[in-house]
Amino acid sequence: MIKLVALDLDGTFYAGRTLGVPDSAWAAIERGKRAGLKFAVCTGRPQGGFGLEYAQRLELGGPHVFNDGASICTAEGRPLLAEPLPNTRALVEIARSNGLSFDLNTSTGGRYYEPELMPPGILEHVAMTGIEACSRRLEEIDPAQEPPVRMWFVVPDYSLWESARPEIAALADLDLAEYLSPREVITGVIKKGISKATGLRWLAEHYRIGLGEIAMIGDSDNDVLAIREAGLGVAMGNAIEAVRAVADHIVGHVREGGFAQAIDAILERNQ
């Protein structure tokens, strides 16, 4: 019996700027709630912005997972768990010495970039997430009050990234997730061993249920571990092959009502 549905946002629940969250997805959420399901955002997005707005509508009284498991908070944004980013100062020094643009996320919803290293396309990212990125140097952030949990490097020069990458990879206790596009390299850096799967384990303990009672719906690399670990893993029709390979069920494309199909499949399974 599935009691909790954890859901990725981009490419799963959110269908892009033009469509946003399809009406069919919200209608499916209401069907699920009437049947007794609980819901939790489980996203790689920074904490806050539109992600928190979705969380409030999905499950106002419940916890939600952001930053790929590095931060968990209430729907109002109150931190419940933070997994501080190791070697933050060393990462920033590498960025400074190599001229790498970066975006630093904290467990309280802060997004910061250094004034000399403003990431290209930062306004585009702000528009997508609804979280304003502020200019602030690392030395101005109090880690006791606002622990950094994730850093995103945004580098349009491939050769520059390749020359700096070994320094970053040599630092201890970090996991790197690299995404390549025709115009830039985007790399997320997080505490080693932290993922959406660890977020699911935290949710299971919070709700006092087993992982077998959680469904995870997703589409991308950062969903693989959680989909594999959940009692029911659902891949969107637009999911990458690695996600489809570990999923128990595959539904339609996010733009074609796939999320609603996922909820209906969960309800049918429960019946």
C-alpha positions as a printed Julia matrix, in Angstrom:
271×3 Matrix{Float64}:
  0.0    0.0     0.0
  1.47   3.35   -1.07
  0.97   6.04    1.58
  3.34   8.78    0.42
  4.11  10.07   -3.09
  7.44  11.85   -3.52
  7.71  13.78   -6.75
 10.4   15.45   -8.76
  9.43  18.85  -10.18
 11.13  19.69  -13.49
 10.16  17.29  -16.25
  7.85  15.39  -13.9
  5.34  17.76  -12.33
  6.39  21.02  -14.0
  6.12  20.86  -17.79
  8.14  23.97  -18.66
  7.45  27.68  -18.83
  4.72  27.46  -21.42
  2.6   24.78  -19.74
  3.72  25.16  -16.13
  2.05  22.52  -13.98
 -0.74  20.95  -16.08
 -4.27  21.2   -14.7
 -4.48  17.42  -14.96
 -1.61  17.14  -12.45
 -3.37  19.27   -9.84
 -6.61  17.35  -10.39
 -4.71  14.09   -9.84
 -3.26  15.45   -6.6
 -6.78  16.14   -5.34
 -7.85  12.6    -6.26
 -4.87  11.26   -4.37
 -5.6   13.35   -1.28
 -9.2   12.18   -1.2
 -7.87   8.62   -1.24
 -5.59   9.36    1.73
 -2.24   9.85   -0.04
  0.37  12.24    1.34
  2.67  14.17   -1.01
  6.23  15.52   -0.78
  8.31  17.56   -3.2
 11.62  15.78   -3.83
 13.64  18.05   -6.1
 17.11  19.2    -7.01
 15.9   22.79   -6.99
 17.11  25.18   -4.31
 14.79  25.61   -1.37
 12.19  28.35   -1.85
 10.5   30.14   -4.73
  8.0   28.28   -6.85
  9.11  24.96   -5.36
  7.84  26.03   -1.93
  4.64  27.37   -3.47
  4.03  23.93   -4.98
  4.89  22.32   -1.62
  2.32  24.44    0.2
 -0.4   23.39   -2.21
  0.71  19.76   -2.27
  1.1   19.15    1.47
  0.97  22.21    3.69
  1.63  20.32    6.9
  4.37  18.04    5.64
  8.14  18.13    4.99
  9.66  18.55    1.53
 13.06  17.67    0.06
 15.18  20.23   -1.82
 18.75  20.42   -3.11
 18.7   16.69   -3.95
 18.36  15.75   -0.3
 20.8   18.26    1.18
 17.99  20.3     2.72
 14.57  19.34    4.03
 12.08  21.91    5.22
  8.44  22.53    6.04
  6.13  23.89    3.34
  6.64  27.32    4.9
 10.41  27.02    4.46
 11.44  26.26    8.05
 14.59  24.09    7.92
 14.24  20.56    9.29
 17.5   19.06    8.02
 20.68  20.46    6.52
 23.6   18.47    5.15
 26.36  21.13    5.1
 28.59  21.2     2.04
 32.12  20.06    2.98
 35.13  22.1     1.86
 33.0   25.11    0.95
 35.85  27.56    1.46
 38.2   25.46   -0.69
 35.56  25.27   -3.43
 35.14  29.05   -3.4
 38.9   29.59   -3.52
 39.15  27.28   -6.55
 36.34  29.24   -8.19
 38.06  32.54   -7.47
 41.48  31.46   -8.68
 40.08  29.96  -11.91
 37.39  32.55  -12.61
 34.55  30.01  -12.34
 31.02  31.35  -11.95
 29.02  29.68   -9.2
 25.71  29.78   -7.38
 25.81  28.82   -3.67
 22.61  27.49   -2.05
 21.95  27.43    1.71
 19.6   25.44    3.93
 17.5   28.53    4.63
 16.76  29.22    0.97
 19.59  31.63    0.18
 21.12  31.75   -3.31
 24.37  33.66   -3.57
 26.96  34.51   -6.19
 30.12  36.54   -5.87
 29.97  39.96   -7.57
 33.05  39.27   -9.71
 31.79  35.81  -10.69
 28.16  36.31  -11.63
 26.95  33.12  -13.37
 25.88  33.54  -16.99
 22.14  33.2   -17.4
 21.5   33.73  -13.68
 18.41  35.82  -14.43
 17.05  32.92  -16.48
 17.55  30.57  -13.53
 15.89  33.09  -11.21
 12.88  33.26  -13.52
 12.59  29.47  -13.55
 12.86  28.86   -9.8
 11.45  32.12   -8.45
 14.39  32.42   -6.03
 16.38  35.63   -6.33
 20.13  35.18   -6.37
 21.97  37.79   -4.29
 25.5   39.12   -4.63
 27.44  38.17   -1.5
 30.91  36.9    -0.72
 31.34  33.68    1.25
 32.88  35.57    4.17
 29.59  37.45    4.62
 27.56  34.25    5.14
 27.34  32.89    8.69
 27.48  29.07    8.32
 26.01  28.62   11.8
 22.87  30.53   10.83
 22.76  29.7     7.14
 24.69  26.52    6.28
 25.73  26.23    2.62
 24.45  22.89    1.32
 25.13  22.99   -2.41
 27.19  24.78   -5.02
 26.42  25.01   -8.72
 29.26  25.85  -11.1
 28.02  27.45  -14.32
 30.89  27.61  -16.82
 30.46  28.52  -20.51
 34.12  27.7   -21.33
 34.65  23.92  -21.54
 38.44  24.18  -21.47
 38.29  26.35  -18.34
 36.13  23.76  -16.61
 38.38  20.88  -17.66
 41.42  22.63  -16.22
 39.73  23.37  -12.87
 37.78  20.14  -12.5
 40.68  18.0   -11.13
 41.14  20.45   -8.24
 37.47  20.17   -7.33
 37.34  16.39   -7.76
 40.37  16.02   -5.48
 38.51  17.52   -2.5
 37.21  14.98   -0.01
 33.6   14.09    0.8
 31.98  15.62   -2.29
 29.79  14.27   -5.08
 29.75  16.0    -8.48
 26.87  15.88  -10.94
 27.8   17.29  -14.34
 25.31  18.41  -16.98
 26.58  19.38  -20.43
 24.76  21.59  -22.89
 25.88  23.18  -26.17
 26.57  26.45  -24.38
 27.84  25.59  -20.88
 28.83  23.05  -18.24
 26.64  23.04  -15.15
 27.96  21.03  -12.21
 26.25  20.52   -8.87
 28.45  19.82   -5.86
 26.93  18.25   -2.77
 28.01  16.3     0.32
 29.1   12.78   -0.6
 26.39  10.17   -0.16
 23.51  12.64   -0.07
 20.76  12.19   -2.65
 17.02  12.11   -3.12
 17.21   8.54   -1.82
 18.52   9.76    1.55
 15.67  12.28    1.44
 13.2    9.42    1.02
 14.66   7.64    4.04
 14.21  10.79    6.12
 10.6   11.1     4.94
  9.95   7.45    5.81
 11.2    7.99    9.36
  9.19  11.21    9.7
  5.94   9.54    8.63
  6.83   6.28   10.42
  6.33   4.22    7.3
  8.54   1.88    5.31
 10.25   2.76    2.05
  7.99   0.15    0.48
  5.07   2.47    1.23
  6.58   5.36   -0.75
  6.23   6.0    -4.49
  8.81   8.15   -6.28
  8.04   9.79   -9.62
 10.89  11.23  -11.7
 12.65  11.6   -15.02
 16.34  12.46  -14.65
 19.73  11.24  -13.38
 19.2   12.58   -9.87
 16.01  10.5    -9.56
 17.6    7.09  -10.26
 18.61   6.15   -6.7
 15.3    7.27   -5.19
 13.24   5.47   -7.84
 15.26   2.31   -7.25
 14.84   2.53   -3.47
 11.16   3.45   -3.33
  8.47   0.81   -2.98
  7.1    1.96   -6.33
  9.3    3.78   -8.83
  7.54   5.6   -11.66
  9.35   6.98  -14.72
  7.86   9.7   -16.86
  7.58   9.04  -20.6
 10.23  11.71  -21.15
 12.61  10.11  -18.62
 16.17   9.22  -19.54
 16.94   5.55  -20.14
 18.68   5.13  -16.77
 15.45   6.08  -14.99
 13.26   3.93  -17.2
 15.56   0.96  -16.57
 15.03   0.98  -12.78
 11.35   2.03  -12.73
  8.5   -0.32  -11.89
  6.08   1.62  -14.07
  6.39   4.03  -17.01
  3.75   6.64  -17.83
  3.3    9.28  -20.52
  5.26  12.44  -21.23
  5.01  15.29  -18.73
  3.37  17.42  -21.43
  0.79  14.74  -22.2
 -0.7   14.07  -18.77
  1.98  11.64  -17.61
  1.94  12.82  -14.0
 -1.83  12.31  -13.7
 -1.35   8.83  -15.15
  1.22   8.12  -12.44
 -1.15   9.09   -9.64
 -3.96   7.05  -11.15
 -1.62   4.04  -11.42
 -0.75   4.41   -7.72
 -4.42   4.63   -6.75
 -5.23   1.57   -8.86
 -2.38  -0.34   -7.24
 -3.66   0.56   -3.78
 -7.14  -0.67   -4.62
